[in-house]
Amino acid sequence: MFKNWAVILIVILLSGCERNEFDFSGPDSQIAFISRRTQNSAQWSLMSMNFDGTEQKEITSLPVRCEKPVVSNSGKTILFVHYTDDNFYELYSINTDGSNLVLIDRANRYCGSPDWSDDDSKIIYSRNRDESADEKDLVVYDVFSKEKKVVATGGDHSCARFSGNDNNAYCHRTGSQCDIYIMNANGGNKQLVVQNGWNPVWSPDGERILYQSAIDDGSAQIFIANADGSGTKQLTSTRSSRVWPGWAPNGNGEPVWTPDGKKIVYVSWQDEDPEIYSMKPDGSNKIKLTSTDERDENPVVTRDGKFILFTSKRNMEMDAEIYIMTVDGKNQKPLTNHYNSDIYPVEINF
């Protein structure tokens, strides 16, 4: 009798140990990222892997620019920028399996910073107006007809982002000042909503915008406003104690929403090096999720709201690597282990 109970107890304990082995693998989702995998080269490659870090492979042999890949809302197509040998920027789309490579547009000073419409039928991006200046127009590309339409010109335009109802928030720079405007998908009904702001990020419901703005000490901080610009509120105020001569102190940035809109994940420099934090949309309940002596940045929340993908340099024997953790900051685990940089993770094939 005693032996039987002993066997049962051992089985229970072993089962408990197995449950504590956290499983990051998903049934379908994978991760795309960019990596310097070409030996003796500074070129970046577009890569993919499973959520447990296995099956790392190149999506395209075309070198990519050091920009975050932009995934369609279906999770099946990626936008990336290629810098050519004759100094042109080329914006491409490609399926996550490496098929259907499409050149969307090219320019000799800049072409990129794209975003997808909610139904993946349109792509908005920035493109240099001409060869003589750095000012950029916004262009909308119709995925099905292949037609292009300039929707914002005059001044310098960047960081255009679709909301769920196909409005666009974008940055308009005149001189040294950057302001945030919104417009509809065809470029009509342009409205100034935020002065002295940049990098707009729509909330999941399309009702609010996160953005960055400089405060009195010059540090960039995270703000929030309603879609019409009302209800502006500063959410962060910390800054790095390390200051470089001639540069404003590093503050807070890279804000992203959780899918339910209840949290904001962001990067803060308040401990000198960047670390990942979370907070509520009113700026309360700030929680430090990473704590290392090196850089933790580029956070992305997965579509199911359970995990955060990010870049970390905590392993001093490697360069930056792709990590994953649960949304509460627990179960932090490296997914790549390469001597050159792996950065900008995004979820694909969900």
N, C-alpha and C positions, 0 to 999 in steps of 0.2 A: 504493500500500500504506500509506504513512504517513497519507494523508488518511483512509483507512478506519479506522485505529486512532484517529485524532483524533476522528472522529465517534463511535466507540464510547465513548471516554473522556468526551466531553461528555454523552452520554446517561446514562452511569453517574453522573456528578456531579450532573446534574439530578435523577435518580431519588433520589439520596441527599438532596438538598435537600427534595424532596417528602416523604420519610419523616420528616424532622425537624420538619415542620409538624404539631404535635400535634393530633389530632382528638378533640374532646370530645363530638361528636355520638354519640348512641346510636340503635339501630334503633327503639326504642319509648319509652324513658323520657323524661319531661319533669320540669319543676321547678315547684312551687307556692311562692308567697311572698306576703308582704303588703307593700303599698306605699301611700304617700300620693300618689296620682296625681290626685286631684280638685283642680283649681286653686283657690287661695285657701281651702283647707279643711284641717283637721287630721285628717279622716277617713281611715281605713285601708281599702284595697280588697284583696280576695283575687284574686291574679293567677296566671297560668301562663305558661310559655315553654318553648321547646326547650332542649336542653343546650348549644347554641351561642349562646343568648341571643336567637334569632329568634322571631318570632310571639308577642310579649308581648301578652296579652289578659286582660281581666277575666273571672273565672269567674262572679261574681254581682254584681249591682248593690247588694246589701244591704251596708251598711258593716259592717266587722268590728272587733272589739276587738283591741288590740295584744297578741295572744297567738300563739304558734307554732301553725300549722295541724297537725292530727293526721290522718295518712293511714292508711287501712285496710291490712291485710296483703295484700289483693289489689291495692292501689295505685289503686283506682278511685273511692274515696269519701273525702271530707274532712270532718272535724269542725271547726267554728269557733264563736266566740262573737260575738253581736251585742248591742250596748248600745242600747236603745230610747230614743226621745224622752221616754217617761214613766219612765225610770230603771230599767228591768228588764234583767237579763242573760238572754239567750236562747241556748240551745245548739242548733245546727243541724247536720244532715248534708247534703251535696250531692255529686252525682257530679262527677268532674273535668271533664266537658264542660259543666257548668252545669245539668244536668237534675236532676229529682227532689230538690228542696229540701224538707227535712223538719224541722219544729220538734220537738225531742226533749223539752225542758223549759225552764222559765223561773223566775226568782226575782228578788226586788227588791233583794237585796244582793249575791248572787253565784251564778252557775251556770256551771260550766266545768271546766277542767283534766281533760279526758276521756282515755280510752284504750280501745283495741279488744282484745277477746279474740282468741286465736290464730286462730280460725276466722271471725272477724268477725260472730259471731252475737250478741255482747253488747258493750255500752259501759258503762264505769264512769266516774262523774264526781262532782264535789262540788257540793252545793246547800245554800244557807242553810236552817237549820232553821226560822227564823221571822223576822219583820220587826224584832225588837227587839235582836238580837245578831248578831255576826259568826260565830258557831260554825256549822260546816258538817257535814252528814251525807254519807255516801257512798251513791250510788244506782246500781243496775245496771239497765240498760234492755235489754230483749229486742228485737232488731232486727226479728224476724218477728212476734211477738205484740203488740209495742208496750207490753208491760207493764213497770211500774217497781217495783223492790223496794229499800227502804232496807236496806242491809247493814251499816252502821256508824253509830251515833248515840251521843250522850253525849260531850262534849268536842268538839274541833275537828279535822276530818279533811280531808286534802288529798293531792294527788300520788299517787293510786292508780294502780298500773301492773301489768298482767297479765304473768305469766311464760308461757313456752311450754306449761306444763301447766295453765294457767288458775288458778294461785294468784295472789293479789294481794298486793303489798307496798304499804303506804300509811303516811302520817304521821299520828300521833295527838298532838295538842297539848293539854296541860293546863297552864294558866298560861303560864309562860315556857319550859317544857320541851317539846321535840318528840322523840318516839320513833318507831321504825319497827316496825310489826307486819306479819304476813302472815296471810292467811285464804284459804279456798277461794272459788270463784267465787260461791257462794250466801251467803257471809257467815259460814260456820261455821268452827270450829276456829281461832279467833283466837289468835295467839301473839306475844308481845313478843320481837323478835329483836335489836334494836339500841336502846340508850339514847342519848339526845342525838345523834340523827341525822335527816337529812331528805333529800328528793329521791332516793328509791331508783331505781336503774337496773339491771335484770336483765341478766345475761350471756346470750349467745345460747342456751346450753344450759340456762338456768334454774337453774343450780347455785350461782351467786354473785350478790352484790348490791354494786354501787358505791353510795356515798352520801356526803354531806357532813356534816361535824361541825366545831364550833369547837374550836380548841386554846387553850392558856393565854393567848395574846395576843389572843384573840377572832377571829382570822382563820379563815375557812372553808377546810377542807382536804378532800382526797378520801381516802376510806377504802374498803376492800373487806372483805367477810365472806362466809362460806358462807350458804346459804339459811336455815339454822337459827340463824344468828347466831354460830356458832363461827368460829375462825380469823380474827378481826378484825385488820386490818393497816392502818396509816397509809401512804399512798402518796406524798403530797406534804407539803411543809413550808414552801415559800417564801412570801413575802408582798411586797406593794408597799412601797417606801420612802416613798411619799407617804401621809401619814395626815391625815385630816380630824378636827378636834376633835369629840369626842363620838361618833365612829364607829370601829368595829374596822377594822384594816387589811384591804385586799382580799387574798385568798389565791388559791385555785385552785377551779375549778368547771366546770360544763357537761360532765361526762364522758359520752362515748359509746363504745360498743364497735365494733370492726371486726367484720364478719359471722363471721369465723372465730374470734373470741374471743382472738386472739393479741396485739392491741394495744388501747390505750385512747387516744382523742383527747380533749383537754381544753383549757380556757382557763386561762392563768396570768397573774397580775398582777406577777410578780417583776421585770419591767422597767418598772414604774410604770403603763404602759398594757397592756390585755389583749392577749395574743398566743396563738396556737394551738400546742400541743405534742402529742407522742405519747409513750407509754411502754408498757412491758410490764405485764401484770397484777400482777407482783410489785413494781412501782414502779421497776424498773431501766430503763436505756437511754432516758432522757428526751431527746427530740430537739425542738428548736425548729423549727417548720415555717414560721412567718411572722415577719417582722421589719420593722415599719414604725414611724413616729412616732405613729400613731393607732391606733384600736381595730380588732382582728381578733377575731371572736367568733362565737357561734352555729354551731359546726361540726356537720355531719351527714355521715356516711359512707354512700356509695351502696351499694345492695344487692349489687353485684358486688365491693365492697371496693376498687375502683380509684381512686375520687375522693373528695374532701372538698368539700362545698358550705359556704360560710361568708359572713358579713357583714363588710365592711371599710369603714373611713372614710378610707383612705389617700389618696384623691383629694380634696384640699382644696377643689376647685372644686365638688364635689358633696357630698351628704349620704351616709349609709351606702348601699352598693351590694352586690349579690350577686356573689360571686366563686366560682371553681372552681379546684382544684389536684389534682394526683395525690396519692395517699395518703402519698407520701414528701416532700411539700411543694414539689415542682417544678411547672413549667408553670402558674404562677398567672396567672389571666386574669379580667378583669371580664366579667360577663354582662349587667349593666344599666348604664345611663348616664343617670340621671334626677336632676334638681336636688333632689328630695325623697327621703325615705328609702325604700329597699327592704331589707327585713330578713326573717329567719326562713325561709330556704330549706328545702324538703323535696322528696324525690323522689316523683314520682307516675307512674302508667301504666307501671310496670315489668313 
